[in-house]
């Protein structure tokens, strides 16, 4: 690869881009900027609206160290590290190793299969799965007990749609805000185009008429 030839090409392209932007009228630059902002807001809305429910993973384990992975319909949705420590009985007597993990995983509403695998640092692996129905703007809590002897999963009470988690509340109102702002920007851009486009076309015709007498005759009807 010619590294020496690449840098001048990039510099030339950058310069050409700056010159092109300099030729764009200030109003058109504002409209272009608003259009890009609207596109970003719509993209954020699409991403956030795609995951309209939540899985609350509440995991208790007895490993000093292990890796946990969560799949939703065979798609890896979360992976992390489990850490445990020795809990003393009565504050004095060393007891067993205990640890916990609480994680919120966004999902789409509907029925999904949840599969969880825990792999200890010693190399032992255990996994289990179950299906659950996720309601829009609601949270389902999955209790997981991970021990060297086995892995157990159980659904707990579902958070009703009327009492969504903080993340669900934010997602709903953020989506509405994004749509409102994007709609306002698109309306402003449309109104600007309807006002300015005829004048721009006339100005362009006048410039061409000045440069070419034949065009001038066609424009004036002479």
N, C-alpha and C positions, 0 to 999 in steps of 0.2 A: 504494500500500500504506500502511495506517495504522500508522506506526511507533509513534506515541504510544499507540495502543490495544493494540499487541502486547506491550509490556513489562509492563503490569499483568496481562494474561492469563497470561503466563508466570509471573509472581510468584504469581498465584492458583493456577495448576496446581501449582506447586512446593509451596505451602502445603498444598494438598489432598493431595498425595502424602505429605507428611510426616505429616499427620494420619492418613492411612490406614495408614501404616507404624506409627504410634504405637499404633493399635488392635490391631495383630497381636501375639499373645503372643510372648514372647521365644523360646520353643521353636520356634514356627512360623517366626520369622525365621531361626533357625539352620538349620532344614530347608530353607527357601527358598534360603539362601546356599549350602548344600551341593549343592542341585539345580543351581544356576547353575554352580558349579565343575565338577560332573560333565558338564554340557552343554558347557562350554568344552573340557574334556579330550577328550570324544568328537569335538568339531569338529576339534580339533588332530590327533587320530588319523586322522580322515577325510582331512584335507588331506595329512598326511605319508604315509599309506599309498597315496595315489593315485600318487605318484611313487616307485616302488620300484626304479629303476635309474638309472644316471648316464652322461652323455656327457662325456668329458674332451676339451676342445678345446685342441689344442696347435698354435698358429699361428705361423709364421715369415713375415716380410714384409720388403719393401724400400721402404716408403713413409715419408716424413717424417711424414705425418699422413693418416689415412683413417678411414672409418667401416665397421664390420663388423656384419652382421646374420645371425642364425641362425634358420632356420625348421625346425620339426619338424612334418611333415604339414600344411604350409601355415599353422601357427600360429607367430607370432613368439615365440621362446623366449629370445632374448638379443640385445642390441644394445649396442655399446660403441665406444670410440675407440682407434685404433691410433696409436702414437707410435714413431718411429724416430730413430736418431741415426747419425752417421758413425763408423764403426769404423776406427781407424788400424792399418795394418799395421806390425808390429814396434814398435808404440807411437809411431811417428814419421810414417809416410807415410799421408796421408788415403786411406781406402778407400771402399767403398760404404756406402749407408744400410742399416741392419739394425734390426729390432725383433722382438719376440715377444709372444705373449699366451697365457696358460694359464688356462682357465676350466672350472669344473664346472657342467654344466647337468642338472638332474634330469629324468628321462623315465619313462614307464611301460614296463613290460616288454612285449616284443613287437617286431614288425617295423615300423620307421618310416623315412620318407624324410627325409634331412637335406639342407637347402639352405642354402648360404652365399653371401652377397653382400658384396663389398668395393667401396666407392666412395671414390676418392681426393679430396683437396681440389681437385685440378685438374678434377674432374668425370668422369673416366673410371670406368666401372663394369664389373665382371666378376663372374660368379656360376657356381656349379657345384653339383651335387647327387649324392647316392648313397644307397642303402638299406642298412640294417643291422638285425640282429636283436639286441635287448637282453635279456639274461638278468636275472632278478630278483636284486637285491642284488649286482649286478656292475657293473663300470665298463668301457665301451668307449672306447678312446682313438682320436681322429680326428686324423691329422696333416694340416695345411693349409699349403700353400706359396702365398703371395700375392705376385705380382710384376706389374709393369706389362705384361709379356708374356702373363700368364695366371694362372689359379687352378687348383691341383691338390689333390685330396683322396685320402687313402688311410687305410684302417683299420690300426691297429697291433695288437699282441697284446692279447687281452681279459684283464682282471683277473678271475680265477676267483671263483666265488661264495664259495669258502672263504676268500678274502683280499680282502674288500670294502674300499673306501676308508673313511677316518675318518667321512665324512659318512654313508655307508651303514650303518656300524656304529652310529652314533648314532641314525639313523632307526629301525633295527630295535628297539633296546633302549628308545628313547623311546616308540615305539608300544606295546610291551608294558607299560611302566610306566604310560602313560596309561590303557590298558585296565584294568590292575589297580586303580589308584586309583579310576577311575570306577566299576568294578564294586563296590568296597568301599563307596563313597559311596551308590550306589543301593541296595545291600543294607541299609545303615544306615537310609536313609530309609524303605525298606519296613518294616523292623522297628519303627521309631518310629511309623509310621502305624498298624500293626496293634495296637500297645500303647496309643496315645493316642486313636485315633479313637472307640472305644466310649465311653470316659469323656467325651470332648468331646460326643458325641451325647447322653449322659445329662444332662450339665450343661446343655446347650441346652434339653432338654425340661423340666428343672426350672425354668429361667428363664422359659420360656413358660408353665409352669403357675402360677408366682407372678403373672405378669402377667394371665393369663386363667383364671378359675375353671373354665370349661368344659374347658379343656385339662387342668387339674389333675384333674378327675374322670375324664377319659379315661386319663390316665397312671396313676392310682391304682386304676382299675377300679371306682370308686364311682358 
